[in-house]
Amino acid sequence: MIVVPSCSTPAPYRLYPDAEDEALTYVDTLQATPVHQEAIRWLQLCDRQVSAVGEVQFGPDTRDFKALENQHPSARSASMPWQSGPVYVWTQQQNGIQMLATGKTSGYGSHNAVFNSTTELKTAHKRIGIAAELSCSGQLAQANLQAGGKLEVIEEALSCLPLGDRAPKMATLADVLLPVLQQLVNLKGLVVLAKAKALSIGALEELRQLVLTEWAHRIINACEGKPLSLAMPAAEVNKLKLNQPLNLEINWSSGEVVPVRVVRTLRVQGLGPQREEKQKADDDNNTIKEIEVAVKGNWQSFDYVEVSLSNTHGHADITLTADKAAQRCQLPPGENVQAIALAGVRHFGVRVPIETIQVKSKRVTVTLEPLKEKAFLVKAARSLLQKLGPLEINITHPAIAKVLVPRKESLTLCASQGDLNQVSTVYRALMWQNQQLSDPFNIAVQPVRGPCIQWTETDIGDEIMISPKQLGIKTQ
């Protein structure tokens, strides 16, 4: 069984240790690849019909293992233990999509998927999407994960998803659902909390994605209609409406066996146009093959900026720092360049989405906005503290980078600090520009030798007061 998060991420792979065998490492390749030179081979049957035969692998092969021999000291390597998962092949049409084939991965080795289909010649010229949903079990290590949210938030979000005729033709259900779940986390409708020690930012991001994908899997399995998969084309599903109980609560402890799910997608060009037209299109697309990416603004709050670039034929990820705020990036020939940027907040282990991005044919510019900083004072009446003894307080807030001054994991108030104009320990918070008007804090207060009491309180300024009423104590 694999241990999550991964122990190493040499592009484009992830390496996972085995839970019992220290000499065994599992190799996961992040990109689906054609087994042969082309993902699909076309055989013309008549003037109007063609046959499509394809084989795609969603796991590593011997070349991948050889490339990793000098990068990882493990004595033995094996493919990820993915179970057999559903595969979907479709092509875009002027008024939607057409399903070409469905099937399953082999479930072992390179996790190949073989498919064939017959379609009209005019259909074969369009772009082809090939997607698979893969899953296995893993043992969580060095972290505890808690997540949850309100059901009505999910129901409202599902009613607004771009599905059916409104869906991007090459998008899977994962492509449209996961960004919405991430946005709900940013807007505090859903909460993901990770308690971890000595984990890198990349490992924490991997765990966050694990929670989002698990939520997405639970959501589609609670929706009405035929059995759904996150790898299905979004245009194939007209709506997602819950008709079964949905549990959003996640409480995963270190050492626990948890589900690991991914969706891998390969998008390729169909049967090409005539030679002259194809050469002209290639010449046009090659003009945006090399792109310069630059970051502007004040780096004071940030350690790095991750920029993910994509076009119709591929994607690339780069990381920039203050010392190297501009560099060139190679993309496969294609059109419609898009960019997403996330900035790493200095010292606090979080990433902030950057909204100011300008994308031109050969240049992408990311503009950093300074983060706002604010201190919150936590107070409790001295009489309350004398009655209950010291209170241990934990405050979480889904839209801030939380810091304690001085640095500790929790804030403890005692009678000598209660009901004073200043408290020696306060919370400081870094807040970004798009904060909401409603700014609730989740507060957990626990007497040192008593039960933990939780409630939600709205920010009313620079102070957060703890009263006997909030602790459920009757006052005379």
KAFENGI-V623147 format. One line per field, one symbol per residue. ss: DSSP state (H for helix, E for strand, - for the rest). phi: phi as a letter, one per 20 degrees, with the letter a starting at -180 (. if undefined). A space follows every 10 residues. Layout:
ss = ???
phi = ???
This chain:
ss = -EEE---E-- --EEEEEE-- ---EEEEEE- --EE-----E EEEE----EE EEEEEEE--- -HHHHHHH-- -----EEEE- -----EEEEE EEE--EEEEE EEEE------ -EEEEEEEEE --HHH--EEE EEEEEEEEEE --EEEEEEE- HHHHHHHH-- ---HHH---- -EHHHHHHHH HHHHHH---E EEEEEE---- HHHHHHHHHH HHHHHHHHHH H-E------- --EHHH---- -E-------E EE----EEEE EEEEEEEE-- ----HHHHHH HHHHHHHH-E EEEEEE---- -EEEEEEEEE E--EEEEEEE -----EEEEE -------EEE EEEEE----- EEEE--EEE- --EEEEE--- -EEEEEEEEE -HHHHHHH-- EEEEEE---E EEEEE----- EEE------- -----EEEEE E--------E EEEEEEE--- -EEEEEEE-- --EEEE---- ------
phi = .fddffebcf gdccdcfefd dfedceddee cfcffdfcfc ddcfebfdcc ddcbbcddcf cffffffege dcfffccbfg efffcfcccb cecfdqccfe acabffnbme lfcdbbadbf gfffeefddc ccddbadcdf cmbddcbrre ffffgffffd ffcmfefgfe eegffeefff ffffffemfc ccccdbcldf ffffffffff ffffggffff feefofgdcf effffedfac cfccgcdefc cddgneecfc cbcdccdcff gfffgfffff fffffffdfd cedcddoeeg ecebcedddb cfcrbbcccd cffcebbece dggrclfcbc ccdefgmdmc cdfdeecddd fcbcdddedf eedbddedcb fffffffeng deccdcbfdc eecdcffbeb dddcffdfld fcdfccedce cefefefecf dedddcggcb fedcbdcefd pecceddgff emdfdf
